[in-house]
Amino acid sequence: MSIEINNESGVDVDEAALQRLGTFALDQLHVHPDAELAILIVDEAAMEQLHLQWMDEPGPTDVLSFPMDELRPGTDEFQTPAGLLGDIVLCPQVAIAQAETAGHSPMDEMLMLTTHGLLHLLGFDHAEPEEEQEMFGIQRDILSGFSVDERRSR
């Protein structure tokens, strides 16, 4: 997996954990090991600009996804071909505020947002109740599997 992480936010983020999560999630979703993913971590001003430009919504948001090759998850029998998954843009300042409200760590929030963004890159959405149920179920499964994997690795 080629996962490039660029932190322009000024906030210290555990980039290695994001990298491990990306690799774990892509493996779980049967995405080709040569697929490429970029994660950009930006401050609130940059995120607000992107949010307005691409979603026509004011204010910073937590995560944006920009798919490239429109890859979809694979299966046990058929792996997704190699290609450019796209870019995930994260805003740690928004994630920190959301983590406090949710009662978990900022890093847990960043991991959740990364997984959420990755699923959007792979074509998942949550506009309809059935889509939301599917996407959030996969998101929970990935995060819980990653958590178990991380504990095993220690």
N, C-alpha and C positions, 0 to 999 in steps of 0.2 A: 504494500500500500504506500503510495506517495501522498503524505499529508504534510502540507506546508502551513506553518502557523506564523503569523506576523502580528505582534502585539504593539499597537500604536496608541494604546489607551493611557499609558502612564500608571496603570494599576498592575501590581504584581499578580500574575495568574500562573497556576501550575500547568504550564504548557505541556509538560511530559504526560500528565494525567489526561489532558484533552487528546493527545496523540494516541495514548493507549486505548482510550475509549473509542476513538475513531476507528482504529484498527479492529478492535473487538466487534463493534457494531457492524462494520462492513463485512467482516467474516461471518457474523450471525445472519446477515442478509444475503449471503452468497454472492457478494460483489467480487469481481475479478481482482486478484492481488495487484495488478498493474493499473488499477483505476487511480485517478488523481483527484485530490480534494484540497481545497484551500480554506483555512480558517483565519479570518481577519478580526482582530480585537481592537475596537475603536472607542473613543470617548463619546460623551453625550452629544457634543456639538456635531461631530461627524455622523453619528447615528441619526440624529435629527434631520440632517441634510439628506441622507440616503432615504429615510422614511418618507420625507416630503417628496423627493424626486421620484421614487419608485412606487409608493403606495398612495401618494397624495394625501397623507395624513400628517398633521403637525406633531411636534414633540418627539423625543427619542423613544425607541422601542427596545425590547430586549434582544431579539434575534431576527435577522432577515436571511433569506436563502435565495441564491441566484443560480438555478440549474443551467448546465451547459449542454451536455449531450443527451439529456432526457433519458438517462439510464433508469431501469427499474430493478427491483430486487430479483435475485435469482431463486432457485430452488435447490434441493438436495441433488437433483438430477441435472439441472441446467444452471451454470454459473453465468451471472451477468457478464457481458463482454467488457474488455478493458476500454477505458475512455475517460473523459473529463466529467466528473460528477458536478463540479461547480464550486461556488463559494458560499461559506457560512460567515455571516458578520455578527459578532457578539458585542454587547455593550456591558462591561462589568459593573459600571455604576448603577445601571438599571437592575441588573441581576442582584447586586448587594441589597438594594431596597426591597426587591421581591423576596429574597431569601429571609430577610428579617420578618416580613409579614407572614411568610409561610412557616417560619419556625425551624428552618434548617440552615446549613452553612452556605455561604456564598459559592463555595466550590461545588456543592451538590446542585445548586441552581445552575451554575455554568455547565455542568455535565448534562443536566436535564435539557438545557437550551441547545446544547450542541447536538444531542440526540434528536431533539425536535427539528432542528434545522436540517440535519442529515436526512430525516424521513421526508421532509418537504423536497429535498433534492431528488429523492427517489420516487417522487410522484404522489406521495401521501398528502391528504388534506383533511381538514376537520370542519368544512362548511356545513355538511349535513350530519345529523346525529349518528348514522351508521358509520360514516367515514371517521367521525371523531372517536367513536368507540373502538374501531379497528386501529387507528393511528395511536391513540393513547395506550391501548393494550400492548401494542408492539413496543412503544416507548418504555412502558413499565417493565416489560420482559427484558429488554436490552439493559436497562439500568440495574435491575436486580441481578441479572447474570454477570454484568460487569463488576458489581459490588462483591459478589462471591469470588469471581476471578481475582480481583485485587486482594482480597483477604488471603486467598490461597498463595499468592505470590510473595507475601511478606515473610 
